[in-house]
Amino acid sequence: QVQLVESGGGLVQAGGSLRLSCAASGGIFNIVPMDWYRQAPGKQREFVARFISDGYRAYADSVKGRFTISRDNVRNTLYLQMNRLQADDTAVYYCHSRGSPDYWGQGTQVTVSS
């Protein structure tokens, strides 16, 4: 059974930091690109960051320079380090594996108070 389980969300003040984790099990995830997406209340789910390899990562313009995506292939875990958080970063954050089929986690809530 393939599972992606996010953790690390919570309530933080603007300017603070959080690190999200996505633990993958039941499949081989270290050879497929993996993403973080987020969905704010009343808005569509949007792309945040993508990890393909140590040399290739991509970010949405809104988080570039503040967020860092990384992956630990030994632990089968994807991370999202989020610094200088803003109120607009408030959303449910989802982990996504871009294999075929693709998989989504259940999400973790991040709330940034201004």
C-alpha distances in whole Angstrom, upper triangle without the diagonal:
4,6,10,12,16,19,23,24,27,31,33,37,38,38,36,32,29,26,22,19,16,13,10,8,5,8,12,13,17,18,17,19,18,20,21,22,24,25,29,30,31,30,28,25,26,25,26,25,24,23,23,25,27,30,29,28,29,29,31,34,34,32,34,36,34,30,29,25,24,21,20,19,19,17,15,16,18,21,24,27,29,33,36,34,36,36,34,31,30,27,23,22,18,16,16,14,16,15,15,13,13,11,13,13,15,18,20,24,27,30,33,37,40
4,7,10,13,17,20,22,25,29,31,34,35,35,33,29,26,23,19,16,13,11,7,6,4,6,9,10,14,15,14,16,14,16,17,19,21,22,26,27,29,28,25,22,23,22,22,21,20,19,20,22,24,27,25,24,25,26,27,31,31,29,30,32,30,27,25,21,20,18,18,16,17,15,12,13,15,18,21,24,26,30,33,31,33,33,31,28,27,24,21,19,15,13,12,10,13,12,12,11,10,8,10,10,12,15,18,22,24,28,31,34,37
4,6,10,13,17,18,21,25,27,31,31,32,29,26,22,20,16,13,10,8,6,5,6,8,11,11,14,16,15,16,13,15,15,17,18,20,23,25,27,25,23,20,21,20,20,20,19,18,19,21,23,26,24,23,24,24,25,29,28,26,28,30,28,24,23,19,19,16,16,16,16,14,11,11,13,16,18,21,23,27,30,28,30,30,28,25,24,21,18,16,13,10,11,10,13,13,14,13,11,8,8,7,9,12,14,18,21,24,27,31,34
4,7,10,14,15,18,22,24,27,28,28,26,22,19,16,12,10,6,6,5,7,9,10,12,10,13,15,14,14,11,12,12,13,15,17,20,22,24,23,21,17,18,17,17,16,15,15,17,19,21,24,22,20,20,21,22,25,25,23,24,26,24,20,19,16,15,13,14,14,15,13,10,9,10,12,14,18,19,23,26,24,26,26,25,22,21,18,15,12,9,7,8,8,12,13,15,13,11,7,6,5,8,9,11,15,17,21,24,27,30
4,7,10,12,15,19,21,24,25,26,23,20,16,14,10,8,5,5,7,9,12,13,15,13,15,18,17,16,13,13,12,14,15,17,19,21,24,23,21,18,19,18,17,17,17,17,19,21,22,25,23,21,22,21,22,26,25,22,24,26,23,20,19,16,16,14,15,15,16,13,11,9,10,11,13,16,18,22,24,22,24,24,24,20,19,17,13,11,9,8,10,12,15,16,18,17,14,11,9,5,7,8,9,13,15,19,21,25,28
4,7,8,12,15,17,21,22,22,20,17,13,11,7,5,4,6,9,12,15,16,17,15,17,19,18,16,13,12,10,12,12,14,17,19,21,20,19,16,17,16,15,15,15,16,19,20,21,24,22,19,20,19,20,23,21,19,21,22,20,16,16,14,14,13,14,16,17,14,12,9,9,9,10,13,14,18,21,18,21,21,20,17,16,13,10,8,7,7,10,12,16,18,20,19,16,12,10,6,7,6,6,10,11,15,18,21,24
4,6,9,13,15,18,20,20,17,14,10,9,6,5,6,8,12,14,18,19,20,18,19,22,21,19,16,15,12,14,14,16,17,19,23,22,21,18,19,18,16,17,18,18,21,22,22,25,24,21,21,20,21,24,22,19,22,22,19,16,16,15,15,15,15,17,18,14,14,11,11,10,10,12,13,16,19,17,19,20,20,16,15,14,11,9,10,10,14,16,19,21,24,23,20,16,13,10,10,8,6,9,10,13,16,19,22
4,7,10,11,15,17,17,14,11,7,6,4,6,9,11,15,18,21,22,23,20,21,24,23,21,17,16,13,15,14,16,17,19,23,22,22,19,19,19,16,16,18,18,22,23,22,25,24,21,21,20,20,23,21,18,20,20,17,14,15,14,15,15,16,19,19,16,16,12,12,10,9,10,11,13,16,14,17,17,18,14,14,13,11,10,12,12,16,18,22,24,27,26,22,19,16,13,13,10,7,9,8,11,13,16,20
4,7,9,13,14,15,12,10,7,8,6,9,11,14,17,20,23,24,25,22,23,26,24,22,18,16,13,13,12,13,14,16,19,19,19,17,17,17,15,16,19,20,23,24,24,27,25,22,21,19,19,21,19,17,19,20,16,14,15,15,17,18,19,22,23,19,19,15,14,12,10,11,10,13,15,12,14,14,15,12,10,10,8,8,11,12,16,19,22,25,27,26,23,20,16,13,12,9,5,5,5,8,10,13,17
4,6,10,12,14,11,10,8,10,10,12,15,17,21,23,27,28,29,26,27,30,28,26,22,20,16,16,14,15,14,16,20,20,21,19,19,20,18,19,22,23,27,28,27,30,28,25,24,22,21,23,20,18,21,21,18,16,18,18,20,21,22,25,26,23,22,19,18,15,14,13,12,14,15,12,13,13,15,12,10,10,10,11,14,16,20,23,26,28,31,30,26,23,20,17,15,12,8,6,5,6,8,11,14
4,7,10,12,10,10,9,12,12,16,18,21,24,27,30,31,32,29,30,33,31,28,25,22,19,18,16,16,14,16,19,20,21,20,20,21,19,21,24,25,29,30,29,32,30,27,26,23,22,23,20,18,21,21,17,17,19,20,22,24,25,28,29,26,26,22,21,18,16,15,13,13,14,11,12,11,13,11,9,11,12,13,16,19,22,26,29,31,34,33,29,26,23,20,18,15,11,8,6,5,6,7,11
4,7,8,6,7,8,11,13,16,19,22,26,29,32,33,33,30,30,33,31,29,25,23,19,19,16,17,16,17,21,21,23,21,21,21,19,20,24,25,29,29,28,30,29,26,25,22,21,22,18,17,19,19,15,15,18,19,21,23,25,28,29,27,27,23,21,18,15,13,11,11,10,8,9,10,12,11,10,12,14,14,18,20,24,27,29,32,35,34,31,28,25,22,21,17,14,11,8,6,5,6,9
4,6,6,8,10,14,16,20,23,26,29,32,36,36,36,33,33,36,34,31,28,25,21,21,18,19,17,19,22,22,24,23,22,23,20,22,25,27,31,31,30,32,31,27,26,23,22,22,18,17,19,19,15,16,19,21,23,26,28,31,32,30,30,26,24,20,18,15,12,11,9,8,8,8,12,11,11,14,16,17,21,23,26,30,32,35,38,37,33,31,27,25,24,20,17,14,11,8,5,5,6
4,5,9,11,15,17,20,23,26,29,33,36,36,36,33,33,35,33,30,27,24,20,20,18,18,16,18,21,21,23,22,21,21,18,20,24,26,29,30,29,30,29,25,24,20,19,19,15,14,17,16,13,14,17,20,23,26,28,31,33,30,30,26,24,20,17,15,11,10,7,5,5,6,10,9,10,14,17,17,21,23,26,29,31,35,37,37,33,31,28,26,25,21,18,15,12,9,6,6,5
4,7,10,14,16,20,23,26,29,33,36,36,36,32,32,34,32,29,26,23,20,21,19,20,19,21,24,23,24,23,22,21,18,20,23,24,28,28,27,28,27,23,22,19,19,18,15,13,15,13,10,12,15,18,21,24,26,30,31,29,29,25,23,19,16,13,10,7,4,5,6,9,12,11,13,16,18,18,22,23,26,29,31,34,37,37,33,31,28,26,26,22,19,17,13,12,9,9,9
4,7,11,13,17,20,23,27,30,34,34,33,30,30,32,31,28,25,22,19,20,18,20,19,21,24,23,25,23,22,21,18,19,22,23,27,27,25,27,26,23,22,19,19,19,16,14,16,14,11,12,14,17,19,22,24,27,29,26,26,23,21,17,14,11,8,6,5,6,8,11,13,11,12,15,17,17,20,21,25,27,30,33,36,35,32,30,27,24,24,20,17,15,12,11,8,10,10
4,7,10,13,17,20,23,27,30,30,30,26,26,29,27,24,22,19,16,17,16,19,18,21,24,23,24,22,20,19,16,16,19,20,24,24,22,24,23,20,20,17,18,18,16,13,15,13,9,9,11,14,16,18,20,24,25,23,23,19,17,13,10,7,5,4,6,6,10,12,14,11,12,14,16,14,17,18,22,24,27,30,33,32,29,27,24,22,21,18,15,14,11,11,10,12,13
4,6,10,13,16,20,23,27,27,27,23,23,26,25,22,19,17,14,15,14,17,17,20,23,22,22,20,19,18,15,15,18,18,22,22,21,23,22,19,19,17,18,19,16,13,15,15,11,10,11,12,14,16,18,21,22,20,20,16,14,10,8,6,5,7,9,8,12,13,15,11,12,13,13,12,14,15,19,21,24,27,30,29,26,23,21,18,18,15,12,11,9,10,10,13,15
4,7,10,13,16,20,23,23,23,20,20,23,22,19,16,15,12,14,14,17,18,21,24,23,23,20,19,17,14,14,15,15,19,19,18,21,20,17,17,16,17,19,17,14,16,15,12,9,9,10,11,12,14,17,18,16,16,12,10,7,6,4,6,9,12,11,14,16,17,13,14,14,14,11,13,13,16,18,21,24,27,27,23,21,18,16,17,14,11,12,10,13,13,17,19
4,7,10,13,17,20,20,20,17,18,20,19,17,14,12,10,12,12,15,16,19,22,21,20,17,17,15,12,12,14,14,18,18,18,21,20,16,17,15,17,19,17,14,16,17,14,11,10,9,10,11,13,16,17,14,14,10,8,5,5,6,8,11,14,13,16,17,17,13,13,13,11,9,10,9,13,15,18,21,24,23,20,17,15,12,13,10,8,10,9,13,14,18,20
4,6,10,13,17,17,17,14,15,18,17,15,12,12,10,13,14,17,19,22,25,23,22,19,18,16,14,13,14,13,16,17,17,20,19,17,18,17,19,21,20,17,19,19,17,13,12,10,10,9,10,13,14,11,10,7,6,5,7,9,11,15,18,17,19,21,20,16,17,15,13,10,10,9,12,13,17,19,22,21,18,15,13,11,12,10,9,12,12,16,18,21,24
4,6,10,13,14,14,11,13,15,14,13,10,10,9,12,13,16,19,22,24,23,21,17,17,16,14,13,13,13,15,16,17,20,19,16,17,17,19,22,21,19,20,21,19,15,14,11,11,9,10,12,13,10,8,5,5,6,9,12,14,18,21,19,22,23,22,18,18,16,13,10,9,6,9,10,14,15,18,18,15,12,10,8,10,9,10,13,14,18,20,24,26
4,7,10,11,12,10,12,15,14,14,12,13,13,15,17,20,22,25,27,26,24,21,21,19,18,16,16,15,16,17,18,22,21,19,20,20,22,26,25,22,23,24,22,19,17,14,12,10,10,11,11,8,6,5,7,9,12,15,17,21,24,23,25,26,25,22,22,19,16,14,12,9,11,11,15,16,18,18,15,12,11,9,12,12,12,16,17,21,23,27,30
4,7,7,8,7,9,12,12,13,10,12,13,16,18,21,24,26,28,27,24,21,21,19,19,17,16,14,15,17,18,21,20,19,20,21,23,27,26,24,25,26,24,21,19,15,14,11,11,10,11,8,5,6,8,11,14,17,20,24,27,25,28,29,28,24,24,21,18,15,13,9,10,9,13,13,15,14,12,10,10,9,12,13,15,18,20,24,26,30,33
4,6,8,8,11,13,13,15,14,16,17,19,21,24,27,29,31,29,27,24,24,23,22,21,19,17,18,19,21,24,23,22,24,25,27,30,30,28,29,30,28,24,22,19,17,14,13,12,12,10,7,9,12,15,18,21,24,27,31,29,31,32,31,27,27,24,21,19,16,13,13,11,14,14,15,15,13,11,12,11,14,16,17,21,23,27,29,33,36
4,7,9,12,14,14,16,15,18,19,21,24,26,29,31,33,31,29,25,26,24,24,23,21,19,20,21,23,26,25,24,26,27,29,32,32,30,31,33,31,27,25,22,20,17,16,14,14,13,10,12,15,18,21,24,27,31,34,32,35,35,34,30,30,27,24,21,18,15,14,12,15,13,14,13,13,11,13,13,16,18,20,24,26,30,33,36,39
4,6,9,10,11,13,13,16,18,20,23,25,29,31,33,31,28,25,25,23,23,21,19,17,17,18,21,23,22,22,23,25,27,31,31,29,30,31,30,26,24,20,19,15,15,12,13,13,9,12,14,18,21,24,27,30,34,32,34,35,33,30,30,27,24,21,18,15,13,10,12,10,11,11,11,10,13,14,17,19,21,25,27,31,33,37,39
4,6,7,8,11,12,15,18,20,23,26,30,32,34,32,29,25,25,22,22,20,17,15,14,15,17,20,19,19,21,23,26,29,30,28,28,30,29,25,22,19,17,13,13,10,11,11,8,11,13,17,20,23,26,29,33,32,34,35,33,30,31,28,25,22,19,15,13,10,11,9,11,12,12,12,14,15,19,20,22,26,27,31,33,37,40
4,5,6,8,8,11,14,17,20,23,27,29,31,29,26,22,22,19,19,16,13,11,11,12,15,17,16,16,18,20,22,26,26,24,24,26,25,21,19,15,13,10,10,8,10,10,7,9,10,13,16,19,22,26,29,28,30,32,30,26,27,25,22,19,16,12,10,7,9,8,11,12,10,10,12,13,17,18,20,23,24,28,30,34,36
4,6,8,9,12,15,18,22,25,28,31,33,30,28,24,23,20,19,16,13,10,9,9,12,14,14,14,17,19,22,25,26,24,23,25,24,21,18,14,11,8,8,5,9,10,7,9,10,13,16,19,22,25,29,28,31,32,31,27,28,26,24,20,18,14,13,10,11,10,14,15,14,14,15,16,20,20,22,25,26,29,31,35,37
4,7,9,13,16,19,23,26,29,32,34,31,28,24,23,20,20,17,13,11,8,9,12,14,13,14,17,19,22,25,27,25,24,26,26,22,19,16,14,11,12,9,12,13,10,12,12,16,18,21,24,27,30,30,32,34,32,29,30,28,26,22,19,15,13,10,10,9,12,14,13,14,16,18,22,22,24,27,28,31,33,37,39
4,6,10,13,16,20,23,26,29,30,27,24,21,20,17,17,14,11,9,7,9,13,14,12,13,14,17,19,23,24,22,22,24,24,21,18,14,13,11,13,11,14,15,11,13,12,15,17,20,23,26,29,28,30,31,29,26,27,25,23,19,16,13,10,7,6,6,9,11,10,11,13,15,19,20,22,25,26,29,31,34,36
4,7,11,13,17,20,23,27,28,25,22,18,17,13,13,11,7,6,4,8,11,12,10,9,11,13,16,19,21,19,18,21,21,17,15,12,11,10,13,12,16,16,12,12,10,13,14,17,20,23,26,25,27,28,26,23,24,22,20,17,14,11,9,6,6,7,11,12,10,11,13,15,18,18,20,23,23,27,28,32,33
4,7,10,14,17,20,23,25,22,19,16,14,11,11,9,6,5,7,10,12,14,11,10,11,12,14,18,19,17,17,19,19,15,13,10,10,9,12,12,15,14,11,10,8,10,11,15,17,20,23,22,24,25,23,20,21,19,17,13,11,7,6,5,6,8,12,13,10,10,10,11,15,14,16,19,19,23,24,28,30
4,6,10,13,17,20,21,18,16,12,11,8,7,6,4,6,9,12,14,15,12,10,9,10,11,15,15,14,14,17,16,13,12,9,10,10,14,15,18,17,14,12,9,10,10,13,14,18,20,19,20,22,19,16,18,15,14,10,8,6,5,6,8,11,14,14,11,10,10,11,14,12,14,16,17,20,21,25,27
4,7,10,13,17,19,16,14,10,9,7,5,5,6,9,12,15,16,17,15,11,10,9,10,14,13,11,13,16,14,11,11,8,11,12,15,16,19,18,15,12,9,9,8,11,12,15,17,16,17,18,16,13,14,12,10,7,6,5,6,9,11,14,17,17,13,12,10,10,12,10,11,13,13,16,18,21,23
4,7,10,14,15,12,10,7,5,5,5,7,9,12,15,18,19,20,17,14,12,10,10,13,12,12,14,17,15,12,13,12,14,15,19,20,23,21,18,16,13,12,11,13,13,16,18,16,16,17,14,11,12,9,8,6,5,6,7,11,12,16,18,17,14,12,10,10,11,9,11,12,12,15,17,20,22
4,7,10,12,10,8,5,5,7,7,10,12,15,19,21,22,23,21,17,15,12,11,14,12,12,15,17,15,13,15,14,17,18,21,23,25,23,21,18,15,14,12,14,13,16,17,14,14,14,11,9,9,6,5,4,6,9,10,14,16,19,21,20,16,15,12,11,11,8,9,9,9,12,14,17,19
4,7,8,6,6,4,6,9,10,13,16,19,22,25,26,27,24,21,18,16,14,16,14,14,17,20,18,16,18,18,20,22,25,26,29,26,24,21,18,17,15,17,16,18,19,16,15,13,11,9,8,5,5,7,8,12,13,17,18,21,23,22,18,16,13,13,12,9,10,10,10,12,14,17,19
4,6,5,7,7,9,12,12,16,19,22,25,28,28,29,27,23,20,17,15,17,14,15,18,21,18,17,20,20,23,24,27,29,32,29,27,24,21,20,17,18,16,18,18,14,13,11,8,8,6,4,6,9,11,15,17,20,22,25,27,25,22,20,17,16,15,12,12,10,10,10,12,14,16
4,6,8,10,12,15,16,19,22,25,29,31,32,33,30,27,24,21,19,20,17,18,22,24,22,21,23,23,26,28,30,32,35,32,30,27,24,23,21,22,19,21,21,17,15,13,11,11,9,7,9,12,14,18,19,23,24,27,29,27,24,22,18,18,16,13,13,11,12,11,13,15,17
4,7,10,12,16,17,21,24,27,30,33,34,35,31,28,25,22,19,21,18,20,23,26,24,23,26,25,29,30,33,35,37,34,32,29,27,26,23,25,22,24,24,20,18,15,13,14,12,10,12,14,16,20,21,24,25,28,29,27,24,23,20,20,18,16,17,15,15,15,17,18,19
4,7,9,12,14,18,20,24,26,30,31,31,28,25,22,19,16,17,15,17,20,23,22,21,23,23,26,28,31,32,35,32,30,27,24,23,21,23,20,22,22,19,17,15,12,12,11,9,11,13,14,17,18,22,22,25,26,25,22,21,18,18,17,15,16,15,15,15,17,19,20
4,6,10,12,16,18,21,24,27,29,29,26,23,20,17,15,17,15,17,20,23,22,20,22,21,24,26,29,30,33,31,28,25,23,22,20,22,20,23,23,20,19,17,14,14,13,11,11,12,13,15,15,19,19,22,23,22,19,18,15,17,16,14,16,15,16,17,19,21,22
4,7,10,13,15,18,20,24,25,26,23,19,17,15,13,15,14,15,18,21,19,17,19,18,21,22,25,26,29,27,24,22,19,19,17,19,18,21,21,18,18,17,14,12,12,9,9,9,9,12,12,15,16,19,20,19,16,15,12,13,13,11,13,13,14,16,18,21,22
4,6,10,12,16,18,21,23,23,20,16,13,11,9,12,11,12,14,18,17,15,16,16,19,20,24,25,28,26,24,21,18,17,15,17,16,19,19,17,16,16,13,11,12,10,10,10,10,12,12,15,15,19,20,20,16,16,13,15,15,13,15,15,14,16,17,21,22
4,6,8,12,14,17,19,19,16,13,10,8,7,10,10,10,12,15,15,13,14,12,16,17,21,22,25,24,21,19,15,15,13,15,15,17,18,17,17,17,14,12,14,12,12,10,10,10,10,13,13,16,19,18,15,15,13,14,16,14,15,16,15,18,18,22,23
4,7,11,14,16,17,18,15,11,8,6,5,9,8,7,9,12,11,9,10,9,13,15,19,20,24,22,20,17,13,12,10,12,11,14,15,13,14,15,13,10,12,11,12,9,9,10,11,13,14,18,20,20,17,16,14,15,16,13,14,14,13,16,16,20,21
4,7,10,12,13,14,11,7,5,4,6,10,10,8,9,12,11,8,8,7,10,12,16,17,21,20,17,15,11,10,8,11,11,14,16,15,17,18,16,13,16,14,14,11,11,10,10,12,12,16,19,20,16,16,14,15,17,15,15,17,16,18,19,22,23
4,7,9,11,12,8,6,5,7,9,12,14,12,12,14,14,11,10,7,9,10,14,15,19,18,15,14,10,11,10,13,14,17,19,19,20,22,20,17,19,17,17,13,12,10,9,10,10,13,16,17,14,14,14,15,18,16,17,19,19,22,22,26,27
4,6,8,9,7,5,7,9,12,15,17,14,14,15,16,12,10,6,7,7,11,12,15,15,13,12,9,10,10,13,15,18,21,20,23,25,23,20,22,20,19,15,14,11,10,10,10,13,16,18,15,15,15,16,19,18,19,21,20,24,24,28,29
4,7,8,6,6,8,12,15,18,20,18,16,18,19,16,13,10,9,9,12,12,16,16,14,13,11,13,14,16,19,21,24,24,26,28,26,23,25,24,22,19,17,14,12,11,10,12,15,17,15,16,17,18,22,21,22,24,24,27,28,32,33
4,5,5,7,10,13,17,19,21,19,17,18,19,16,13,10,9,8,11,11,14,16,14,14,12,13,14,16,19,21,25,25,27,30,28,25,27,26,25,21,19,16,15,14,13,15,18,20,18,19,20,21,24,23,24,26,26,29,29,33,34
4,6,7,11,14,17,19,21,18,16,16,18,15,11,10,8,8,10,11,14,16,15,14,12,13,14,15,18,20,23,24,26,29,28,25,27,26,25,22,21,18,18,16,17,18,22,23,21,22,22,22,26,24,24,27,26,29,29,32,33
4,7,10,13,17,18,21,18,16,16,18,16,13,12,11,12,14,15,18,19,18,18,15,16,16,17,19,21,24,25,27,30,28,26,28,28,27,24,23,20,19,18,18,19,23,25,22,23,24,25,28,26,27,29,28,30,30,34,34
4,7,10,14,16,18,16,14,15,17,15,12,10,10,12,15,15,19,20,18,17,14,15,15,16,18,20,23,23,26,28,26,23,26,25,25,21,20,18,17,16,15,17,20,22,20,21,21,22,26,24,25,27,26,28,28,32,33
4,7,11,13,15,13,11,12,14,11,9,7,8,11,14,15,19,19,17,16,12,12,12,13,15,17,19,20,22,24,22,20,22,21,21,18,17,15,14,14,14,17,20,21,19,19,19,20,23,21,22,23,22,25,25,28,29
4,7,9,12,10,9,11,13,10,9,9,11,13,17,18,22,22,19,18,14,14,12,14,14,16,18,18,20,22,20,17,20,19,20,16,16,15,14,15,14,17,20,21,18,19,19,20,22,20,21,22,21,23,23,27,27
4,6,8,7,6,9,10,8,8,9,12,15,18,20,24,23,21,18,15,13,11,12,12,14,15,15,16,18,16,14,17,16,17,14,15,14,14,16,16,19,22,23,20,20,18,19,21,19,19,20,18,20,20,23,24
4,5,6,6,10,11,9,11,11,15,18,22,23,27,26,23,21,17,16,13,14,13,14,15,14,15,16,13,12,15,15,16,14,15,15,15,17,17,21,23,24,20,20,19,20,21,19,19,19,17,19,18,22,22
4,6,5,9,10,10,13,14,17,21,24,26,30,29,27,24,20,18,15,16,14,15,14,14,14,16,13,13,16,16,18,17,18,19,19,21,21,24,27,27,24,24,22,23,24,22,22,21,19,20,19,21,21
4,6,9,9,9,12,14,18,21,25,27,30,29,27,24,20,18,14,14,12,12,12,11,10,12,9,9,13,14,16,15,17,18,19,22,22,26,28,28,25,24,22,22,23,20,19,18,16,16,15,18,17
4,6,5,6,9,11,14,18,21,24,27,25,24,21,17,15,11,11,8,9,10,9,10,12,10,9,12,13,15,13,15,16,17,20,21,24,27,27,24,23,21,21,22,18,18,17,14,15,14,17,17
4,6,6,8,11,14,18,21,23,26,26,24,21,18,15,12,12,10,10,11,12,13,16,14,12,16,17,19,16,18,18,19,21,21,25,28,28,25,25,23,23,24,21,21,20,18,19,18,20,20
4,6,8,11,14,18,21,24,26,26,25,22,18,16,13,11,10,9,9,11,13,16,15,14,17,19,20,18,20,20,21,23,24,27,30,31,28,27,25,25,26,23,22,22,19,20,18,20,20
4,7,10,13,17,20,23,25,24,24,20,17,14,10,8,6,5,6,8,10,14,13,11,14,16,18,16,18,18,20,22,23,27,30,30,27,26,24,23,24,20,19,18,15,16,14,17,17
4,7,10,14,17,20,22,21,20,17,13,10,7,5,4,6,9,9,12,14,14,11,14,15,15,13,15,15,17,19,20,23,27,27,23,22,20,19,21,17,16,16,14,15,14,18,18
4,7,10,13,16,19,18,17,14,11,8,6,5,7,9,12,12,15,18,17,14,17,17,17,14,15,14,16,17,19,22,25,26,22,21,20,19,21,18,17,18,16,18,18,21,22
4,7,11,13,16,15,14,11,7,6,5,6,9,12,15,15,18,20,19,15,18,17,16,13,13,11,13,14,15,18,22,22,19,18,17,16,19,16,16,17,16,19,19,23,24
4,7,10,12,12,11,9,6,5,7,8,11,14,18,18,21,23,22,19,21,20,19,15,15,12,13,14,15,17,21,22,19,18,17,17,19,18,17,19,18,22,22,26,27
4,6,9,9,7,6,4,6,9,11,14,17,21,21,24,26,25,21,23,22,20,16,15,12,13,12,14,16,19,20,17,16,16,16,19,18,18,20,20,23,24,28,30
4,6,5,6,5,6,8,12,13,17,20,23,23,27,29,28,24,25,24,22,19,17,14,15,14,17,17,21,22,19,18,18,17,20,19,19,22,22,26,27,30,32
4,5,5,7,8,11,15,17,20,23,27,27,30,32,31,27,28,27,24,21,19,15,15,14,15,15,19,20,18,17,18,18,21,21,21,25,25,28,30,33,35
4,6,8,11,13,17,18,22,25,29,29,32,34,33,29,30,29,26,23,21,18,18,16,19,18,21,22,21,20,20,19,22,22,23,26,26,30,31,35,37
4,5,9,11,15,17,20,23,27,26,30,31,31,27,27,26,23,20,18,15,17,15,18,18,21,21,20,18,18,17,19,19,19,23,23,27,28,32,34
4,7,10,14,16,20,23,27,26,29,30,29,25,26,24,21,18,16,13,13,12,14,14,17,18,16,14,15,14,17,17,18,21,22,26,28,31,34
4,7,10,13,16,19,23,22,25,26,26,22,23,21,18,15,13,10,12,11,14,15,19,19,16,14,14,12,15,15,15,18,19,22,24,28,30
4,7,10,13,17,20,19,22,24,23,19,20,18,16,13,11,8,10,10,13,15,18,18,15,13,13,12,14,13,13,16,17,20,22,25,28
4,6,10,13,16,16,19,21,20,16,17,16,15,11,11,9,12,13,16,18,21,21,18,16,15,13,15,13,13,15,14,18,19,22,24
4,6,10,13,12,15,17,16,13,14,14,13,10,11,10,12,14,17,19,23,23,19,17,15,14,16,13,12,13,12,15,16,19,21
4,7,10,10,14,16,16,13,15,15,15,12,14,13,16,18,20,23,26,27,23,21,19,17,19,16,14,15,12,15,15,18,19
4,7,7,10,13,13,9,12,13,14,11,14,14,17,20,22,25,28,28,24,23,20,18,19,16,13,13,10,12,11,15,16
4,5,9,12,13,11,13,15,16,15,18,18,21,23,25,28,32,32,28,26,24,22,23,19,17,16,13,13,11,14,15
4,7,10,11,10,12,15,17,16,20,21,23,26,28,31,34,34,31,29,26,25,25,21,19,17,13,13,10,12,12
4,7,8,6,9,12,14,14,17,19,22,25,26,30,33,32,29,27,24,22,22,18,16,14,10,9,7,9,10
4,5,5,8,11,14,14,18,20,23,26,28,31,34,33,30,28,25,23,23,19,17,14,11,9,6,8,7
4,5,6,9,13,14,18,21,23,27,28,32,34,34,30,28,25,23,22,18,16,13,10,8,5,6,6
4,5,8,12,13,16,19,21,25,26,29,32,31,27,26,23,22,21,17,16,13,10,9,8,10,10
4,6,9,10,13,16,18,22,23,27,29,28,25,23,20,19,18,14,13,10,8,7,7,10,11
4,7,9,13,16,18,22,24,27,30,29,25,23,19,18,16,13,11,8,5,5,5,8,10
4,6,9,13,15,19,21,24,26,25,22,19,16,14,13,9,8,6,6,7,9,12,14
4,7,10,13,17,19,22,24,22,19,16,12,11,9,6,5,4,6,8,11,15,17
4,7,10,14,16,19,21,20,17,14,11,9,9,5,5,6,7,10,13,16,19
4,6,10,13,16,18,16,13,10,7,6,7,4,7,9,11,14,17,20,23
4,7,10,13,15,14,11,8,6,5,8,7,9,12,13,17,19,23,25
4,6,9,12,11,7,6,5,7,10,10,13,15,17,20,22,26,28
4,6,9,9,5,5,7,9,12,13,16,19,20,24,26,30,32
4,7,8,5,7,9,12,16,16,19,22,23,26,28,32,34
4,5,5,8,11,14,17,18,21,24,26,29,31,35,37
3,5,8,12,15,18,20,23,26,28,32,34,38,40
4,7,10,14,16,19,22,25,27,30,33,36,39
4,7,11,14,15,19,22,23,27,29,33,35
4,7,10,12,15,19,21,24,27,30,33
4,7,8,12,15,17,20,23,27,29
4,6,9,12,15,18,21,25,28
4,7,10,13,16,20,23,26
4,7,10,13,16,19,22
4,7,10,13,16,20
4,6,10,13,16
4,7,10,13
4,6,10
4,6
4
